[in-house]
Structure formats: structure tokens, C-alpha cells
Amino acid sequence: MNDELDPEIAKLLANAENDAMEEIDLDNIEDESIHTSFFSKESVFQEKKDNNSGPKSIHRVDLSVKGFVPIDQLVSDVPYSHFNDTSYYKVALTGENNSSQRVHQIMSKYLTTKDPKDRAVFRQQIVTAYWELLRGMVGKAGNVNLPMPKRMLIRFGVLLPSLFKTEQKEFFSKIFIDNNPQEPILYMDEWFKEISSGRMTNSMTDEKRQPKRMANMTAEEVNLAEQSRLMQLQSKNSGKLQSSENILNMKENERSMLELELKNRIETLCEHNKILDLPPHTEPLTEMQRRVFSEITDHLHKLSKVDKELTKALSEYREAKGAYDSVKYKLEENGSSNQIQTNDTEAVRIEYETVRQMAKMTVGRRGNQFPIFTREFYHCTEKGTGTRENVIEVLRWIESIDPGCFHRIHKNIPNRIVPYVLLVPTYGDRGFCWEPFDRYNRVTSRGRIVIPMYPKDLRIAVLTAIADLRWQVAKEKASYYWMEEGITGQYYQHIEQLKLKGDLKEFFIEDYILWMTKESEGVQRLDKDVRGIFWRNMPFPKERKEELRKRSLVYDELCKKDLNREMSDGY
């Protein structure tokens, strides 16, 4: 990466910064004046009531949903005005103690220096200074009155609107602020807001915090510890409840279909034509009606079997609901789960360190760590920028090719569970899975994946995250036998046969990208054995299989193998 700005861009930036910075005195700006002067009726980022139990909550996993709803509009018709505010830079940095002054000073030097070596030094200093600025800022993300410049700084990394090109500024001004699709895809400010409110737990880390001894705790700390334990238990019970209810609904639907078919056959059996020459007498059963006897018998056997399964499912549902309600009652007794901590600063502090690590991982060791948005490094198209709407469209495309990418099998029933997606404003190229599911609820909890907002190729960035999710879910499912069972076992044995050295998961991710981008279009790029593993474990939809079958004998042979397996008992 060239550290020196293009002369024309440098001139533009320098002029813009002279205008923006010459009158700034961060020490003498009143924080309250900003709150009163900046906000108006136009400010659309209003706090909405989050209904945790309601159908539209991003935290509630609805197992009945089968896919993403297509996005009708990727950006707003009318641009928002927050990037046109002349005091944007002042507002963004005000009230953040010494860290804001440091960012201001280094940024000024970075934009005005002409020496490429000095620029490289300042560029490195900005990285540290910026994250220190965010350290204090993210704790305020849950505040509904947080000024829009601060929110946009956390969300997009936009410190100075003058660093936009005109067309870039127009595009970013049209990006929807609210989560209209109501999907668990969150910007950084929204992520910290959910953590702060307690609606989301902290992301998992390898570091284990040593719990305090009960004797050394205050009464408030003991109460909070008990609340935390109950909430973890409630999360686990919630998974069991949702899963058992899903199975119960399936069995009830199955029974309804059998009963309907049984009614239709009995009605067919009871229909008799009149004998024309012997009125009012009717004809005996026809040959077709006699065949219905055996069909009715089969349906009765099936109905009896389903009834037994339904009885078992109902019992499991009652047990799960009883456990869930019991913990819910205890939580309400101790002060209601919604009132535990409206602004958990400790949780935000811990999550901040995790998110910073996530941001580094999207970029990699040798990537561009620069944290602030600038036209110098932003080279994405509008559809290639990692906005919420664009990412949902990419996820929808992935799911259309790999329908089981979000499925988690429980009791032989696939449950579609979309993970939480964190959009980080970095110039990284790789998405990844941070955790496949919650440690306390493996059945229906959402996992967590991270996607950079300004990659070279958004599709590839999202695909790497989904491939990582696929690998980790399969590995966790196989547990100790991950080198022997499932897709991880089959893939591991294949790599061992080839005697390849390197990161096994990285091999898998690269092959998954080829599977989704090339093999799905009939372009054969994978090894024969890998293609067979993926074909069986991550199958394309039936329609796509039929299309591929017509294109090549390779895919025709795989389809024939599918038919053979279907006919065998062990399928």
C-alpha cells in the first residue's frame, strides 16, 4: 500500500481540513449545546421499543422463517443530512477527554504533511489514537440522544465528511439508518447498544474471568451474579423450549394432513351411485373403492404412530415450558430480566476489546489497519460496500445456492438459525465466524460472524464468513470425532491422503468459495473427491442440480449416485 496521497487528493484534503479545523477548540465546546443544537425532528435515529418477545425482535429466533425477504430498496430515495452538518467534526470529537485532542492533532499532521515518511508514522499513530477514542465512545452507543456524528463515526468510521468524494458522500447519506429488515445484521454502534442494554451477551473469548468468592462480594454483586446465572439458564431453557415447540408443531401438522387424507378416503368410500332401473337402491362398492380399505388401514397405522410421537413431543414441550417458566418467575422475583442493567459499562468494556480484535482479524497482519474512512483507501462500488441491505442480499444469494448454510440439526430436524452479523468499518477482505452458537444454548441460539464493510469483493468476504460458520458448526456437532465423521471428517481424510501441509480450515474455505462461485455455475474447479464431499454434505437445490446435470456428465454421475442412495436403506 502506497503511503503517499495522490497530489490532487492531498490538495483537496488539505484545503478541506484548513476550513474544518482552523476554528476548532475542543476544550471550549459545551457538550450540552451540541445536544440541543444538533438534533431536530429530522433526526430519524429514534429509540424504538425493543420487544424481546415480539415476532419482530432480532433476538428472537423464528424457526418458521425459511429465508430472507428480498430487499426492495437498497438505499433511501431522500438523503439524510448528517454529513452536511458544518459542525460534524466538532460534534464527533467533543466530550471524549484527551483522546479526542490526540486524534485531532495527529489527524491534522497526517493530512497536511508532505513527507511520505512522516505520513507513514502519523498513519500508524492514528490507529492507536482512534481506538482509544472509541474506547470511551462505545459506552454511549446505548444513549438515544447520542449525536449523529458520533454514531456515524462508530458505524462507518467517518470522522471527516470532507474525506468523501462527492458521489461517496451522496451514497453514504442515503444508507438507511434503522434496521428496517429486522434481521440480526448490526452495525458497530447497534452492536454495542444491544450489549449495553443486556439484550445481547458478550462474545465468547478464550480468557476465563475468575469469579469472586461469595464471601468477598457485596449484596449487589451477589444479586447480579445470581441474575447472570439465571439468565444463562434461561437462555439454555429457551433453546429447549423453541426446539420442542417446533417438533410439536410439525407433528400436529403431520396429524392434520393424515386426518384430512383419511376424511377424503372415507368420503370416497361412502359415495354410491344410484341404480337406474332399481330406484332408490344404490350400487355396491366399486373395485377402486375396495382398494381404499387398505389405504385407510395404512393411514390409521400412520396416524397411530404420529399420535405416539405427538404425545411424546407434547410431554417434552410441557417439561421445557415448565423449566422455562420456573426460571422466568425467579428472574421476575429478583427484579425482572429487563431491568438488570440498562447500561452495563463492564460488559461494553469487555466487548470493546473483543471487537477491536475482530477488526484486526478482518484486515489481517499485513492489511490496511487505517481505521478512518478516506477516499484514499475506499475503492468499493455502491453494491460492493458492506451496508446492512447489501449484506442481506449477498446472504440471500448464498442461501439460494446452499440452502443448508444456516441449518443446525437437532433430533434429525434442521432448524434455520441466522447468526448475528457484525459489520465492522475496516478495509479488510475476510469475514469469519467468531462463534458458531451460544455456549449455554446450542440448540436455537444465534452464532456470530464478522464482515468488513469496505472489502475488495463483498461476496468473497461474506463467503469466507459463511464457510467458517459451516466448518465450525460441523466440527462442534462431530465433537471429538470431527476427524472421522461428517463433512469435517471426510474433508480431513481427503487432505491427509493428498499429504497437504497447512491450515485445514483455510483449505476448506478456499474450496467452499470455488464451490459457490464456480461449481454452482457448472465450471469444474474442485478436485473430484472434494466435489463429491460437498455434493453430498452441502447439496445444491434440486432445480440447480437438474441444470448442472444437463451441462456435464460429471454432475449427471453425481445425480445418479443420489438416486442410488435414495433407493438404499441407509440413505
N, C-alpha and C positions, 0 to 999 in steps of 0.2 A: 504493500500500500504506500502510495506516494504521500509523504507528509506535507508537501508544499502545495498550497492552494493555487489554482489557476489565477493568473494575474487579474483577469477581468472580474472573477468572483471575489477575489480578495479586495479589490477596489470597491465593489458594491457593498461587501460586508463592512468594510472599514467606514464607509460613509454612513451606512445604516446605524452602526454602533456609535459613531460620534453623536448622531442625533438622539439615540436612545439613552446614552449613558452620561452625557455631559452634565445634566442637571440632577443626577441621582445622588441622593444622600440617604442611604438605607437606615442610618441611625435615627434620623429625624422624622421618619414616617410613622404616623399613628396607625396601628393595626385596625382599630375600630372604624376609622374614617374610610378605610378600604371596604369594609363590610357594608357600610351604609351607602357609599357612592357607587360601588360596582354593581350590586345586584339590582335588578328590576324585574318587572313582570315577564320579560323576555327570557329570563334565566330558566331553562327548562329542566335543569337537574334538580328536581324536587324530590324529596324523600317520599317514597311510596311505602305504604303499609306492606310489610312482608308477611304474607300468610303462610306460615310453615305447614299448615295442614291443608291448605287450599290446593286446588288442582294445578295452579299456575306457578307454584313455587319452584324455583330452580333446584332446591334441595330435596324435594320430594321425587322419588323415582317412580314413575308411572309405567308399570310393566305392560300396559295395554297399548302403549305407543309403539308403532312398528318402524318409524323412520322420521327423518327431518322434513318439516314442511318447507317447500320451495320458497326462497326469498323473492318476493315480488319487486322489491326496491332495495338496491344495494346502498344508495346514499339518498339524503334528503334533497328535495327539489329546491328548498329555500335554505341558503347557507346560514349557519349561526354566526353571531357577530363577535365571539370572544377573542378571535385572533386579530380583529381590527381595533381592539381597545388600545389606545395610546399609552395607557399605564400598565399594560400587560406585564412587562419586565419587572417594574417596581412591585406590583402586587405579588408576583410569583416569588420574589425573594424576601419580601418583608416579613418580619416576625420570626425568623429562623435562626436567631442568635449569630454567632461568629461564622458559622458555616456558610451563610448567605454572602457575607462580606468576602470570604475567601474565594467562593465561586465567582463572584463579581470581579474581583481583582485578577484572578487567573484567566478568566474568560476575556477580559479587556486586553490583557497582554497577548493572549493566543490570537485574537482577531486582528490586532494591529501590528504585531511583529512581522518583519520581512525576512528574518534569518530562519532558514529551514531547520537548523539545529535547535534553536530556541523554541520554535514551534513544536518540534517533537517533544521537548522537555515539558512545555506547558500542556501539551496534549495528554501526557501521562499524569500530570498533576491534576488535571480536570477530572479524570476518572475517580480518583480518591476523594477529591473535594465534593463532587456531585453526589456520591453515595453517602457521604457524611451529611449532606443536605437532606437527602431522602430519609435518613435515619430518624430525624426529628419530624419530618413532614408526614410520613405514612401513618403515624399515630392519630393524625387529624382527619384521615380519609373517611371515618365514620360520621364526621360532623356535616350536617346538611347545609350549613352556612359556609362551608369551605369555599373560598373564592375560586372561580372557574380557572384562572391562570394556574393556580397551584394544582388543581385537579388535572388539567391538561398536561402539566409538567410531569406528574406521576404517570399519567396514562400514556402519553405519546413521547415523552422526553423533550417536549417543545419548551425551551427556555426563552428563545427569542423568535418572534414571528418574522423578523427581518431575515432570518436564515432560510426561510422558504423561498422558492421560486414562485412567481405569481400563480401559475397553474397548480402548484403543490398546495399553496395556501388555500386556494379555492376548493380543492378536493378535500383537504382536511377539515375545512369549515362545514362541509356537507355530511361528514360522517355522523351517523346517529349517535346521540349521547346515551339514551336509555336502552335497556335490554328489551327491545320490542319482541323479538322471537321467543323470549322467555326460555332460552336454552342455557345450560351451565357453562357458557363461554364467557369469561370475565376478563376485563382489563385490570391492570395492576391496582388502581385506586378502588375498584369494586371488590377485588380480592381482599385487600386489607380491611375494607369496610365490613365484609362478612366475617372475617377473623375477629375483628374488634368487637362486633356485636354478639359473638358467640354462636352464630348460626353455622359457622364452619369451624372445624377443629384445626389445629396446627398440622402442617405437613409433616410426615414422618421423617425422622433423622436417625442416624446410627448412634448418636450420642444419647446416652441414658441419663436423665436427671435423677440424682439421688433424692428420694423423698425424705422430708423431715420426719423425725420421730414425733409421735403424738405428744410426748411429754414436753417437747420444745415448741409446740405450736400454740398460737393464740386461739381463742374461741372462734374468731372469724376465719382463720386459716383451716381449722378443723372442719368447719361448716362448708367451706369452699372445696376442701378435699373430698368430703362426702358427696357434695354436689357433682364433682367431677367423676367420681366412681359411679354414681347413679346414672349420669349421662352416658358414660361408656357402656354401661349395662343396657341402657335404653336403646342405644344405637344397635347393639347386638340383637336385642329383642325385636327391634323394628324390622331387621332383615328377615328374621324367622317369621314374623307376622305377615309381611308382604309376600314372602315366598309361599307360605301355607295358604294365604288367601288366593294367590294366583292359581295354585293347584286346585283349590276348591272350586273356583270359577270355571276352570277347564273341565272338571268332572261334571259340574252342573250343566254346562253347555253340551257336553257329550251325552248326558242323560236326556236332555231336551230333544236333541237330534234323533236319538234312538226311539224315544216316545212318539215323536212326530212320524217317523217312518213306520212304527208299529201301528199307529192310528190309521195311516194311509192304507196299509195292507189289510187291516180288519175291515175298513170301509169297502175295499175292493172285494173282500170275501163275502160281504153282506149284500152285494149288488146282484140282483137276479132279474133276468129278462122275463117278461110275461109270455106264456104260451098262447099263440094267436088263436088256435082252434079250441083251446080249453080254458077260457077265462073263468075266474080270475087267477088261475093257478100259474105258478112260475117254474122256470126251468131249474133242474138241479145244477150243482157246481160244474163249471167247465174245467177242462184239463189245466188251463192256466191258473184257475182259482185253487185247484188241488195242490199245485206247486207252492202256493202261498203258505200252506201249512208248515212246510219245512223252513221257509223263510221266517215265519212268525216264531217258530221254535228257536232258530238261531238268534233272532233278535231278543227273545226272552232270556236266553243264556247270557248274551252280551249285556243286557240290562241288569241282570243279577250280578254279573262281575263288576260292572260300573258302580252299582249300588254299594257293594262291599268297599270298593276303592273310595267312593264318596263318603261313606261312614267313617273310614279311617282319616280321610282328609279333613272332615268336619271336626273330628276329635283333636287332631293336631292343631287346627285353627283355633279351637276353643282354648287349648293349652297355651298356645302362643299369645292369644289375646289376653288371657288371664295374667300371664307373666308381664306383658306389656303394660296393662292397666295397673298392676300392682306397683311397678316402678314409677309409673306416671303419678300415682297417688302420693308416693313418697316424695317425689320431686316437688309436687304442689304443696305438700305439707311443709317442706323445708324452705319454701319461698318462691315456687314457680320457676321452671326452667328458662322462661323468657326474661326473667328478672335477675338472673345470676350476676352477670356483669355486662352492663351496657357499653362499657368501653374498657376492654381488657388490655391494658397497656403492656403487660408482661407477655401476653400471647402475641401481640403485634411485634414486640421487640424480637422475640424468638423467630417469628415468621419472616421478619425483615432479613435476618441473617440467612435464612433458607432461600428466600427469593433472590438475594444477591448471588448466592451460589448457583441458583438456576440460571440467572442471566449470564454468568460466566460460562456455563456449560453449553448454552445455545451458540455461543461465539467460538468456544474452543481456545486453546492456549495461544495459537498463532493468529487468531482472528482479530477483527477490529473491535476493541473494547470501548471505543468512544461512546459515552452514554447519552449525549445530547443530539437531538435531531439537527442535521445540517444538510444542505443541498449537496455538499461536498461528497457525502457518503451514501445518500439516499438515491438509489437507482431503480426503484420498483415502479411498475406500472400501477394504475389505479386498482385493477383486479388482482395484481400481484402483491398488494400491500395486505398485511395481516390484520385487517379490521374484523370485527365480530361477524359481519354479514358475509365477507369473503371466505372466512374460515369455515363457516357453516356450509356454504356452497361446496367447498372442497371436501368436507366431511361427508356431505350428501353424495357426491360423486364417488368417493371411496366405498361407501356403503352400498351403492348400486352395483359395484363390481365384486366386492367382498361382503356379502350380506351378514356374515357372522362375525365381523370385526369387533362389534361391541357386545357379543353374546357371552354370557357366563352360564355354564351348565350347572344346574342344581337339581338333583333327583331325576336326571335324564331329561330335564326340561330346560331349554335355552331361554334365558332372561336377557332382554336387550337393556343394557345399562350404559348410558353415555357418560364418560368420565368428565370431571371438572377440567376445563381447559383454561390455562393462564396464558394470556397474551402479553409478552414482555417486549418493551420498545428497544430492541437491540438489533444490530446489523449482523446477526447470526444466520446460519444456514441450516441448522439442525434442530428439529424438535425431538423431544424424548419423553419417556414415561417416568415420572417421579415415583409413583406408587400405583400398583395395579388395583388395589382396593383398600378400604379401611381395615386396620388390624383387628378391630373389635366386631366388624360386620363384613364377613367375606361373601355373604350371600347376595345382598342387594345394595351395598354401598358403592358410591362412585369412586373410581380411581382418579388419578391426577396426571395430566400431561401438560407439557410446556411447549409453546410455539413462539418463535421470534417473529416480530411484526414486520421487519424490513429485510427479508431474505432475498437471495438472488432468484430463487424459484420457490414460490409459496407451496405448490403441490408437493415438491420433494420434501420440504420442511415438515409438512403435515404428515406425509407418508412415513418419514423416519419415526415420528412420534407414535403413529398407529402400529407400525411394525414392532417397535419396542414394547408397546402395550400388549400386542399379541403374544410376543415371546414371554413376557413376564407372567401373564395370566396362565399360559400353558405350563410354564415352569412351576408356578405355585400349585397348580392343580395336580401335577405329577409328583410334587414334593421330592422325597428322597430318590425317587425313581425317574427323575427328569431326563437322565441319560439313556433310559431304556424305553420309556413309554411316551405315547402321544407324539405330537409334531416335533417337540424338542429332542426326544429320544431318537426318532427316525433321522432327523437332521444331523444330530451329533454323530450317529453311526456312519452317516454318509461322509461327513468331513473327516472322520477318523480313517475311513477307507482310502480317501484321497491323500491322507497324511499332510493336510494343510496346517500350517502354524499361524496363529493369530487369534484375535478375539472372535469367538464363535458367534456371539450375538451380532457383531458387525457384519459378518458373512451373511447371516440371516436377513438383516435389514437391507443389505445391498440386493440380495436375491428377491426380497419382497417387493422392492421398488421396481425391479425388472418384471416381476410377475404382474404388477398392477399397471405398469405403463406400456410394456411391450407384449408380453404373453397374452394379456387380455384382448389385444388387438390382432392376435394371430402371428406376431413376429417372434420367432423362436430364438430366445437368447439364453435360456437356462439349460443347465445340464439335465439330461433325460431323467435321472433319478430324482433330482430336486423338483422337476416339473411334476413327476408322479406323486411326490410327497405333498406338494402344495395342492394339486388337483383333488386329492382325497381329503385333506385336512382343512383346506381353505377354498372350497369349491366356488366357482362362478355360478351365477344364476342359470337356471335351466335354459332360458332364451339365448344367453350368450354362449353356452356350451353348444347349442344347436348351430349357431352361426359359425363357431370355430370348427365344428365338425365338417362343415362344407368346404372350409378353406384348406385343410391339411389332413393327411392320413394319420399324422401323429395324434391329433386331437380326436379323430374318429376312433382310433385304437383305445384311447382313454375312456371314451364314451361306452365302448363295448365292454370294457372292464367294469364300468359302473353297473351295467345291466347284469353282468355275471354275478357281481356282489349282491345285487338286489335279489337275485334268484336263490342265492345261497342262504343257509340258515344263520350264518354268523355275521350277516350284514348289520 
